[in-house]
Amino acid sequence: MCSQCKRVSETGQAACPHCGASHPFTYDFSQSDRYLQQETRRVIEERRHLGLEGLVGGLDCVIVNTEPEHQVAAVEELLATTGLDISQAFQDDEYVTYVLATPGSADVLVRSRRQPRNPFWAFNDFPQSRRLPNTRLETLVFATPDLETYVSIQRSRGVHFLTPSLVRTDYYDFIQTPPSPFTGNSLGFIEWKEERSYASHGAQPVDRRPSKPDRDHLDNIGALDHAATRVRAEDRDAAIIEFMGLTNYHFDFAIYVQVFNSITNVARLTAGDYAMVFTSGISSYVNDEVSGPTEKFIHNYGPRVHHLAFRTRHIQDTYASLRDQGMQFLIPLVGSPHEGLRQTFTHPSSHTLLVTEYIHRYGDFDGFFTRSNVTKLTGATTRQ
């Protein structure tokens, strides 16, 4: 791994082929937690030294971009399968935006572009995703109490942003990073003013505003629990280190699933907050037959967010009602009250390419995942 750009290369050259740094290599790539634990301690110490601790809070919203012709269907799908409801719908010069919200949760912004420029285009150019070249969960937006200070410190570390200055509106200030070379995700940072509204000055309301179905089981589906990004095996350490350097999250644990060549890694702010999950291979992609579902997904779709997980009460009844409603699942409910949690995955959406996870942790369960559930859910993604 290069100590400068954090990219992994198979090379005998003295210079990094990605950034040109001389004699940059810090370790030979092999999948274990030793190097990651060492580097995460360094990142946390650097954050403290620079004054970044306390400058980034929890997840505020996620931005999902769709093709314009899929946008309304994507909104209708989320209304029919989650507890989210529309709180705003507007358009400006750049986007048509639907804001979906539910109490106690990060918001989900479903957008379509009105302009051709798309900085995520190259990250969508993969065998199974290029047919929807504008479709992905693009940006995860985190709250900050002092955006100017945050940006100043990050720029001193060499961090770049998509805009040369803050985007200022009547309601918030905002900035975001370019898509990460490791994840394809952008991280956004928002400082709210007195009134909370995502609409910029001059935005116009959207005429077509789908209504939420009146289905009792949707009340059981609550806050966004975590998002899981799939990254290449060789980029796993760098993706987590990069994310920690831009937020106040810490690396919590990893579960290795040898049979499916997969590692599930969890980063958390605190135990009760939204979590970031990074899933990678143990070894790099060889081919679809031998590399396992995680590396196969990345080969076909590129590094990206694979699923959004929602906390779900009465998960057995909710699962049965969603199935009766016509939802298709990759796997029946896995886990039990004895094990501490239950989970399931849906088939990926044809409008967003995202899988939805429903998760319920029972009252005395003090963990996040179990090895058994992770193994079963990883295996289920072979059916995508």
C-alpha beads as a LAMMPS data file, in Angstrom:
LAMMPS data file: protein, C-alpha beads

384 atoms
383 bonds

1 atom types
1 bond types

-500.0 500.0 xlo xhi
-500.0 500.0 ylo yhi
-500.0 500.0 zlo zhi

Masses

1 110.0

Atoms # bond

1 1 1 0.000 0.000 0.000
2 1 1 1.256 3.474 -0.893
3 1 1 1.739 5.669 2.175
4 1 1 0.703 8.733 0.175
5 1 1 -2.423 7.817 -1.828
6 1 1 -3.276 4.583 0.069
7 1 1 -3.692 2.617 -3.187
8 1 1 -2.532 -0.998 -3.404
9 1 1 -0.448 -2.078 -6.390
10 1 1 1.324 -5.191 -7.587
11 1 1 4.610 -3.672 -8.619
12 1 1 8.336 -3.958 -8.186
13 1 1 8.841 -0.317 -9.154
14 1 1 10.295 2.201 -6.753
15 1 1 7.491 4.701 -7.458
16 1 1 3.763 4.312 -6.914
17 1 1 2.051 3.871 -10.308
18 1 1 -0.987 5.843 -9.070
19 1 1 0.479 9.009 -7.537
20 1 1 4.194 8.804 -8.398
21 1 1 5.449 8.868 -4.803
22 1 1 8.974 7.492 -4.451
23 1 1 9.655 4.479 -2.219
24 1 1 6.116 4.735 -0.845
25 1 1 5.108 1.221 0.064
26 1 1 4.204 0.632 3.690
27 1 1 3.222 -3.034 3.695
28 1 1 2.517 -6.008 1.475
29 1 1 -1.200 -6.492 0.895
30 1 1 -2.639 -9.381 2.846
31 1 1 -6.054 -9.290 4.414
32 1 1 -5.840 -9.033 8.204
33 1 1 -6.734 -6.449 10.831
34 1 1 -3.159 -5.814 11.971
35 1 1 -2.342 -2.917 9.628
36 1 1 -5.885 -1.524 9.857
37 1 1 -5.827 -1.396 13.664
38 1 1 -2.446 0.319 13.573
39 1 1 -3.608 2.939 11.079
40 1 1 -6.945 3.630 12.757
41 1 1 -5.142 4.472 15.986
42 1 1 -2.963 6.885 14.009
43 1 1 -6.008 8.504 12.351
44 1 1 -7.767 9.032 15.683
45 1 1 -4.661 10.634 17.162
46 1 1 -4.319 12.876 14.087
47 1 1 -7.975 13.920 14.386
48 1 1 -7.432 14.923 18.003
49 1 1 -4.241 16.802 17.207
50 1 1 -5.858 18.776 14.366
51 1 1 -9.036 19.602 16.276
52 1 1 -11.357 17.479 14.127
53 1 1 -12.855 15.542 17.029
54 1 1 -16.384 16.792 17.638
55 1 1 -16.625 18.537 14.258
56 1 1 -18.556 15.753 12.515
57 1 1 -21.708 14.195 13.894
58 1 1 -24.008 11.475 12.690
59 1 1 -25.532 10.882 9.291
60 1 1 -27.918 13.639 8.225
61 1 1 -29.113 12.298 4.865
62 1 1 -28.194 10.128 1.907
63 1 1 -28.535 11.239 -1.708
64 1 1 -29.690 8.619 -4.209
65 1 1 -29.559 9.665 -7.846
66 1 1 -31.721 7.949 -10.470
67 1 1 -32.395 8.183 -14.166
68 1 1 -35.126 10.842 -14.683
69 1 1 -37.557 8.247 -16.049
70 1 1 -37.059 6.064 -12.935
71 1 1 -37.284 8.772 -10.277
72 1 1 -41.006 8.723 -9.495
73 1 1 -41.048 4.902 -9.485
74 1 1 -38.074 4.902 -7.078
75 1 1 -39.945 7.267 -4.744
76 1 1 -43.111 5.162 -4.954
77 1 1 -41.096 2.048 -4.158
78 1 1 -39.563 3.590 -1.032
79 1 1 -42.959 4.869 0.095
80 1 1 -44.411 1.373 -0.270
81 1 1 -41.587 -0.556 1.417
82 1 1 -40.237 1.670 4.232
83 1 1 -41.525 4.061 6.876
84 1 1 -40.314 7.041 4.841
85 1 1 -42.761 9.669 3.634
86 1 1 -42.305 12.734 1.423
87 1 1 -41.465 15.895 3.364
88 1 1 -40.366 18.043 0.399
89 1 1 -40.478 17.853 -3.404
90 1 1 -38.870 20.581 -5.506
91 1 1 -36.774 21.337 -8.561
92 1 1 -34.054 23.861 -9.287
93 1 1 -31.627 24.405 -12.163
94 1 1 -29.632 21.263 -11.334
95 1 1 -31.964 18.654 -9.815
96 1 1 -35.446 17.376 -9.262
97 1 1 -35.458 16.309 -5.592
98 1 1 -37.815 14.325 -3.389
99 1 1 -36.986 14.381 0.325
100 1 1 -38.188 11.299 2.213
101 1 1 -38.154 11.313 5.999
102 1 1 -39.266 9.384 9.069
103 1 1 -38.811 10.406 12.736
104 1 1 -35.432 9.657 14.278
105 1 1 -33.777 8.797 10.973
106 1 1 -31.441 10.277 8.413
107 1 1 -33.397 11.546 5.408
108 1 1 -33.259 9.975 1.942
109 1 1 -33.051 12.407 -0.970
110 1 1 -34.054 10.858 -4.306
111 1 1 -32.719 13.026 -7.111
112 1 1 -32.412 13.159 -10.867
113 1 1 -30.100 15.508 -12.723
114 1 1 -31.320 18.235 -15.063
115 1 1 -27.787 18.937 -16.329
116 1 1 -25.480 16.468 -18.137
117 1 1 -22.423 16.861 -15.886
118 1 1 -22.085 13.870 -13.558
119 1 1 -18.882 13.391 -11.513
120 1 1 -19.966 9.808 -10.695
121 1 1 -20.246 8.688 -14.318
122 1 1 -16.998 6.668 -14.389
123 1 1 -18.024 4.821 -11.206
124 1 1 -21.196 3.590 -12.924
125 1 1 -19.433 2.304 -16.039
126 1 1 -19.421 -1.423 -15.208
127 1 1 -21.010 -4.404 -16.975
128 1 1 -24.262 -4.471 -14.955
129 1 1 -24.543 -0.767 -14.053
130 1 1 -23.702 1.105 -17.254
131 1 1 -27.277 0.631 -18.503
132 1 1 -28.238 3.067 -15.699
133 1 1 -25.311 5.499 -15.935
134 1 1 -26.736 8.040 -13.467
135 1 1 -28.045 5.594 -10.867
136 1 1 -26.383 5.035 -7.512
137 1 1 -26.394 6.130 -3.912
138 1 1 -23.912 8.947 -4.467
139 1 1 -23.458 10.941 -1.284
140 1 1 -23.632 10.348 2.466
141 1 1 -24.092 13.667 4.247
142 1 1 -22.955 14.250 7.837
143 1 1 -23.832 17.141 10.136
144 1 1 -21.233 19.586 11.428
145 1 1 -21.552 22.547 13.814
146 1 1 -18.724 24.506 12.128
147 1 1 -18.300 23.795 8.439
148 1 1 -15.740 26.532 7.739
149 1 1 -13.354 25.223 10.397
150 1 1 -13.878 21.650 9.263
151 1 1 -13.084 22.472 5.619
152 1 1 -10.051 24.557 6.568
153 1 1 -8.557 21.696 8.601
154 1 1 -9.291 19.090 5.927
155 1 1 -7.748 21.236 3.211
156 1 1 -4.615 21.498 5.335
157 1 1 -4.505 17.673 5.182
158 1 1 -4.704 17.776 1.370
159 1 1 -8.404 16.894 1.110
160 1 1 -10.159 18.203 -2.010
161 1 1 -13.815 19.116 -2.466
162 1 1 -16.085 19.301 -5.501
163 1 1 -16.540 23.071 -5.152
164 1 1 -13.875 25.691 -4.414
165 1 1 -16.019 27.251 -1.689
166 1 1 -18.982 26.371 0.496
167 1 1 -22.402 26.102 -1.127
168 1 1 -24.434 28.631 0.856
169 1 1 -28.235 28.722 0.938
170 1 1 -30.842 30.395 3.136
171 1 1 -31.102 27.215 5.211
172 1 1 -27.665 25.555 5.283
173 1 1 -24.041 25.613 4.181
174 1 1 -22.765 22.521 2.383
175 1 1 -19.747 20.955 0.728
176 1 1 -18.870 17.476 -0.529
177 1 1 -15.827 15.491 -1.553
178 1 1 -15.278 14.058 -5.027
179 1 1 -16.202 10.365 -5.359
180 1 1 -13.689 8.232 -3.478
181 1 1 -11.402 6.062 -5.653
182 1 1 -11.980 3.259 -3.126
183 1 1 -15.767 3.360 -2.646
184 1 1 -17.207 5.562 -5.382
185 1 1 -19.014 7.416 -2.575
186 1 1 -18.900 11.142 -1.929
187 1 1 -19.102 12.417 1.646
188 1 1 -21.068 15.603 2.207
189 1 1 -20.991 17.925 5.211
190 1 1 -23.845 20.232 6.171
191 1 1 -24.251 23.014 8.730
192 1 1 -27.885 23.901 9.284
193 1 1 -29.170 27.397 10.031
194 1 1 -32.376 28.133 11.930
195 1 1 -34.928 26.523 9.589
196 1 1 -34.404 23.102 8.030
197 1 1 -35.142 22.916 4.291
198 1 1 -33.160 21.308 1.463
199 1 1 -34.662 23.633 -1.161
200 1 1 -32.374 26.385 -2.411
201 1 1 -33.532 29.919 -3.187
202 1 1 -35.689 29.960 -6.284
203 1 1 -36.579 26.268 -6.175
204 1 1 -40.029 25.415 -7.487
205 1 1 -42.412 22.761 -6.120
206 1 1 -42.777 19.517 -8.052
207 1 1 -46.279 18.870 -9.329
208 1 1 -46.149 15.077 -9.240
209 1 1 -46.056 14.007 -5.604
210 1 1 -46.843 10.305 -4.984
211 1 1 -48.838 9.459 -1.886
212 1 1 -47.839 6.913 0.743
213 1 1 -49.887 3.700 0.785
214 1 1 -52.073 3.175 3.844
215 1 1 -50.542 -0.071 5.114
216 1 1 -50.201 -0.708 8.830
217 1 1 -47.000 -2.746 8.553
218 1 1 -45.093 0.243 7.159
219 1 1 -45.362 1.844 10.606
220 1 1 -43.038 -0.922 11.855
221 1 1 -40.173 0.207 9.598
222 1 1 -38.158 2.978 11.189
223 1 1 -34.768 4.644 11.068
224 1 1 -31.911 3.993 8.698
225 1 1 -29.616 1.650 10.632
226 1 1 -26.637 1.327 8.311
227 1 1 -25.473 1.435 4.716
228 1 1 -23.124 -1.215 3.356
229 1 1 -20.547 -0.269 0.728
230 1 1 -18.790 -2.961 -1.262
231 1 1 -15.115 -2.289 -1.935
232 1 1 -12.367 -4.303 -3.590
233 1 1 -10.277 -6.525 -1.333
234 1 1 -7.157 -4.481 -2.005
235 1 1 -8.983 -1.226 -1.121
236 1 1 -10.586 -2.352 2.142
237 1 1 -8.047 -0.813 4.522
238 1 1 -7.764 2.403 2.533
239 1 1 -11.547 2.869 2.331
240 1 1 -11.973 2.608 6.101
241 1 1 -8.950 4.808 6.856
242 1 1 -10.198 7.445 4.401
243 1 1 -13.686 7.432 5.943
244 1 1 -12.302 7.773 9.464
245 1 1 -10.108 10.683 8.389
246 1 1 -13.153 12.561 7.090
247 1 1 -15.545 11.795 9.973
248 1 1 -15.411 11.102 13.704
249 1 1 -16.232 7.403 13.231
250 1 1 -13.997 4.597 14.481
251 1 1 -13.367 1.066 13.214
252 1 1 -15.288 -1.328 15.439
253 1 1 -14.866 -4.912 14.203
254 1 1 -14.649 -7.206 11.187
255 1 1 -16.298 -10.561 10.490
256 1 1 -14.448 -12.861 8.074
257 1 1 -16.590 -15.222 5.994
258 1 1 -13.998 -17.517 4.443
259 1 1 -16.477 -19.696 2.550
260 1 1 -17.650 -16.690 0.505
261 1 1 -14.301 -14.834 0.346
262 1 1 -15.809 -11.877 2.188
263 1 1 -15.148 -9.533 5.121
264 1 1 -17.830 -7.383 6.737
265 1 1 -16.295 -4.363 8.506
266 1 1 -18.240 -2.017 10.788
267 1 1 -17.395 1.610 11.617
268 1 1 -19.452 3.397 14.272
269 1 1 -19.785 6.798 15.886
270 1 1 -21.520 5.532 19.034
271 1 1 -23.416 2.334 19.733
272 1 1 -26.846 3.818 18.990
273 1 1 -25.995 5.801 15.862
274 1 1 -26.181 4.988 12.187
275 1 1 -23.238 2.762 11.235
276 1 1 -21.087 2.501 8.118
277 1 1 -20.414 -1.011 6.864
278 1 1 -17.677 -1.850 4.364
279 1 1 -17.761 -5.291 2.750
280 1 1 -14.768 -6.541 0.768
281 1 1 -13.230 -9.735 -0.464
282 1 1 -10.530 -11.496 1.518
283 1 1 -8.624 -11.955 -1.711
284 1 1 -8.890 -10.004 -4.937
285 1 1 -11.193 -10.796 -7.851
286 1 1 -10.159 -13.644 -10.165
287 1 1 -13.410 -14.562 -11.891
288 1 1 -17.115 -14.850 -11.115
289 1 1 -16.913 -18.563 -10.383
290 1 1 -14.236 -18.571 -7.691
291 1 1 -14.166 -15.061 -6.214
292 1 1 -17.399 -15.109 -4.197
293 1 1 -20.437 -12.799 -4.258
294 1 1 -18.765 -9.692 -2.847
295 1 1 -15.958 -9.458 -5.392
296 1 1 -18.337 -10.603 -8.155
297 1 1 -20.704 -7.743 -7.318
298 1 1 -17.876 -5.194 -7.468
299 1 1 -16.627 -6.603 -10.770
300 1 1 -20.116 -6.239 -12.274
301 1 1 -21.368 -3.045 -10.577
302 1 1 -18.228 -1.310 -9.342
303 1 1 -17.546 -0.241 -5.751
304 1 1 -20.763 1.278 -4.402
305 1 1 -23.366 1.113 -1.670
306 1 1 -24.978 -2.319 -1.920
307 1 1 -27.835 -1.946 0.559
308 1 1 -29.643 0.289 3.012
309 1 1 -30.801 -1.302 6.274
310 1 1 -33.870 -0.101 8.203
311 1 1 -34.672 -0.894 11.823
312 1 1 -37.891 -2.901 11.894
313 1 1 -40.281 -3.734 14.731
314 1 1 -42.438 -6.881 14.602
315 1 1 -40.145 -8.088 11.847
316 1 1 -41.842 -11.449 11.309
317 1 1 -45.250 -9.884 10.687
318 1 1 -43.696 -7.074 8.649
319 1 1 -41.765 -9.537 6.483
320 1 1 -44.924 -11.581 5.865
321 1 1 -46.930 -8.469 4.939
322 1 1 -44.237 -7.200 2.557
323 1 1 -44.055 -10.617 0.917
324 1 1 -47.853 -10.694 0.533
325 1 1 -47.615 -7.218 -0.955
326 1 1 -45.410 -8.708 -3.702
327 1 1 -41.918 -7.913 -2.473
328 1 1 -39.272 -10.445 -3.471
329 1 1 -36.517 -11.430 -1.043
330 1 1 -33.063 -12.897 -1.570
331 1 1 -33.432 -14.903 1.647
332 1 1 -36.105 -15.576 4.285
333 1 1 -35.609 -14.071 7.733
334 1 1 -32.373 -15.259 9.351
335 1 1 -31.584 -15.222 13.068
336 1 1 -33.807 -15.597 16.112
337 1 1 -34.595 -13.952 19.457
338 1 1 -32.140 -16.374 21.062
339 1 1 -29.351 -15.179 18.753
340 1 1 -30.314 -11.556 19.355
341 1 1 -31.436 -10.318 15.960
342 1 1 -33.293 -11.083 12.725
343 1 1 -32.513 -9.766 9.237
344 1 1 -33.386 -10.227 5.582
345 1 1 -32.417 -8.842 2.152
346 1 1 -34.748 -7.901 -0.704
347 1 1 -33.969 -8.315 -4.363
348 1 1 -32.219 -5.196 -5.713
349 1 1 -34.414 -2.382 -6.953
350 1 1 -34.593 -1.942 -10.714
351 1 1 -34.885 1.825 -10.119
352 1 1 -32.013 2.452 -7.658
353 1 1 -29.956 -0.809 -7.862
354 1 1 -30.111 -0.886 -4.039
355 1 1 -30.992 -3.877 -1.901
356 1 1 -33.114 -3.141 1.187
357 1 1 -32.339 -4.841 4.474
358 1 1 -34.822 -5.112 7.347
359 1 1 -33.194 -5.653 10.739
360 1 1 -34.504 -6.150 14.265
361 1 1 -32.265 -6.383 17.336
362 1 1 -33.895 -7.833 20.405
363 1 1 -33.779 -5.917 23.688
364 1 1 -30.917 -7.711 25.429
365 1 1 -28.689 -7.968 22.334
366 1 1 -25.679 -5.709 22.847
367 1 1 -23.892 -6.445 19.562
368 1 1 -24.360 -5.236 16.016
369 1 1 -24.213 -8.372 13.827
370 1 1 -23.712 -12.101 14.403
371 1 1 -21.309 -14.255 12.420
372 1 1 -24.121 -16.670 11.534
373 1 1 -26.355 -13.969 10.049
374 1 1 -23.510 -12.302 8.171
375 1 1 -22.579 -15.633 6.581
376 1 1 -26.148 -16.374 5.500
377 1 1 -26.792 -12.893 4.153
378 1 1 -23.498 -12.852 2.252
379 1 1 -24.404 -16.176 0.697
380 1 1 -27.847 -14.865 -0.280
381 1 1 -26.303 -12.215 -2.476
382 1 1 -25.157 -14.924 -4.887
383 1 1 -28.813 -14.839 -6.044
384 1 1 -28.712 -11.235 -7.228

Bonds

1 1 1 2
2 1 2 3
3 1 3 4
4 1 4 5
5 1 5 6
6 1 6 7
7 1 7 8
8 1 8 9
9 1 9 10
10 1 10 11
11 1 11 12
12 1 12 13
13 1 13 14
14 1 14 15
15 1 15 16
16 1 16 17
17 1 17 18
18 1 18 19
19 1 19 20
20 1 20 21
21 1 21 22
22 1 22 23
23 1 23 24
24 1 24 25
25 1 25 26
26 1 26 27
27 1 27 28
28 1 28 29
29 1 29 30
30 1 30 31
31 1 31 32
32 1 32 33
33 1 33 34
34 1 34 35
35 1 35 36
36 1 36 37
37 1 37 38
38 1 38 39
39 1 39 40
40 1 40 41
41 1 41 42
42 1 42 43
43 1 43 44
44 1 44 45
45 1 45 46
46 1 46 47
47 1 47 48
48 1 48 49
49 1 49 50
50 1 50 51
51 1 51 52
52 1 52 53
53 1 53 54
54 1 54 55
55 1 55 56
56 1 56 57
57 1 57 58
58 1 58 59
59 1 59 60
60 1 60 61
61 1 61 62
62 1 62 63
63 1 63 64
64 1 64 65
65 1 65 66
66 1 66 67
67 1 67 68
68 1 68 69
69 1 69 70
70 1 70 71
71 1 71 72
72 1 72 73
73 1 73 74
74 1 74 75
75 1 75 76
76 1 76 77
77 1 77 78
78 1 78 79
79 1 79 80
80 1 80 81
81 1 81 82
82 1 82 83
83 1 83 84
84 1 84 85
85 1 85 86
86 1 86 87
87 1 87 88
88 1 88 89
89 1 89 90
90 1 90 91
91 1 91 92
92 1 92 93
93 1 93 94
94 1 94 95
95 1 95 96
96 1 96 97
97 1 97 98
98 1 98 99
99 1 99 100
100 1 100 101
101 1 101 102
102 1 102 103
103 1 103 104
104 1 104 105
105 1 105 106
106 1 106 107
107 1 107 108
108 1 108 109
109 1 109 110
110 1 110 111
111 1 111 112
112 1 112 113
113 1 113 114
114 1 114 115
115 1 115 116
116 1 116 117
117 1 117 118
118 1 118 119
119 1 119 120
120 1 120 121
121 1 121 122
122 1 122 123
123 1 123 124
124 1 124 125
125 1 125 126
126 1 126 127
127 1 127 128
128 1 128 129
129 1 129 130
130 1 130 131
131 1 131 132
132 1 132 133
133 1 133 134
134 1 134 135
135 1 135 136
136 1 136 137
137 1 137 138
138 1 138 139
139 1 139 140
140 1 140 141
141 1 141 142
142 1 142 143
143 1 143 144
144 1 144 145
145 1 145 146
146 1 146 147
147 1 147 148
148 1 148 149
149 1 149 150
150 1 150 151
151 1 151 152
152 1 152 153
153 1 153 154
154 1 154 155
155 1 155 156
156 1 156 157
157 1 157 158
158 1 158 159
159 1 159 160
160 1 160 161
161 1 161 162
162 1 162 163
163 1 163 164
164 1 164 165
165 1 165 166
166 1 166 167
167 1 167 168
168 1 168 169
169 1 169 170
170 1 170 171
171 1 171 172
172 1 172 173
173 1 173 174
174 1 174 175
175 1 175 176
176 1 176 177
177 1 177 178
178 1 178 179
179 1 179 180
180 1 180 181
181 1 181 182
182 1 182 183
183 1 183 184
184 1 184 185
185 1 185 186
186 1 186 187
187 1 187 188
188 1 188 189
189 1 189 190
190 1 190 191
191 1 191 192
192 1 192 193
193 1 193 194
194 1 194 195
195 1 195 196
196 1 196 197
197 1 197 198
198 1 198 199
199 1 199 200
200 1 200 201
201 1 201 202
202 1 202 203
203 1 203 204
204 1 204 205
205 1 205 206
206 1 206 207
207 1 207 208
208 1 208 209
209 1 209 210
210 1 210 211
211 1 211 212
212 1 212 213
213 1 213 214
214 1 214 215
215 1 215 216
216 1 216 217
217 1 217 218
218 1 218 219
219 1 219 220
220 1 220 221
221 1 221 222
222 1 222 223
223 1 223 224
224 1 224 225
225 1 225 226
226 1 226 227
227 1 227 228
228 1 228 229
229 1 229 230
230 1 230 231
231 1 231 232
232 1 232 233
233 1 233 234
234 1 234 235
235 1 235 236
236 1 236 237
237 1 237 238
238 1 238 239
239 1 239 240
240 1 240 241
241 1 241 242
242 1 242 243
243 1 243 244
244 1 244 245
245 1 245 246
246 1 246 247
247 1 247 248
248 1 248 249
249 1 249 250
250 1 250 251
251 1 251 252
252 1 252 253
253 1 253 254
254 1 254 255
255 1 255 256
256 1 256 257
257 1 257 258
258 1 258 259
259 1 259 260
260 1 260 261
261 1 261 262
262 1 262 263
263 1 263 264
264 1 264 265
265 1 265 266
266 1 266 267
267 1 267 268
268 1 268 269
269 1 269 270
270 1 270 271
271 1 271 272
272 1 272 273
273 1 273 274
274 1 274 275
275 1 275 276
276 1 276 277
277 1 277 278
278 1 278 279
279 1 279 280
280 1 280 281
281 1 281 282
282 1 282 283
283 1 283 284
284 1 284 285
285 1 285 286
286 1 286 287
287 1 287 288
288 1 288 289
289 1 289 290
290 1 290 291
291 1 291 292
292 1 292 293
293 1 293 294
294 1 294 295
295 1 295 296
296 1 296 297
297 1 297 298
298 1 298 299
299 1 299 300
300 1 300 301
301 1 301 302
302 1 302 303
303 1 303 304
304 1 304 305
305 1 305 306
306 1 306 307
307 1 307 308
308 1 308 309
309 1 309 310
310 1 310 311
311 1 311 312
312 1 312 313
313 1 313 314
314 1 314 315
315 1 315 316
316 1 316 317
317 1 317 318
318 1 318 319
319 1 319 320
320 1 320 321
321 1 321 322
322 1 322 323
323 1 323 324
324 1 324 325
325 1 325 326
326 1 326 327
327 1 327 328
328 1 328 329
329 1 329 330
330 1 330 331
331 1 331 332
332 1 332 333
333 1 333 334
334 1 334 335
335 1 335 336
336 1 336 337
337 1 337 338
338 1 338 339
339 1 339 340
340 1 340 341
341 1 341 342
342 1 342 343
343 1 343 344
344 1 344 345
345 1 345 346
346 1 346 347
347 1 347 348
348 1 348 349
349 1 349 350
350 1 350 351
351 1 351 352
352 1 352 353
353 1 353 354
354 1 354 355
355 1 355 356
356 1 356 357
357 1 357 358
358 1 358 359
359 1 359 360
360 1 360 361
361 1 361 362
362 1 362 363
363 1 363 364
364 1 364 365
365 1 365 366
366 1 366 367
367 1 367 368
368 1 368 369
369 1 369 370
370 1 370 371
371 1 371 372
372 1 372 373
373 1 373 374
374 1 374 375
375 1 375 376
376 1 376 377
377 1 377 378
378 1 378 379
379 1 379 380
380 1 380 381
381 1 381 382
382 1 382 383
383 1 383 384
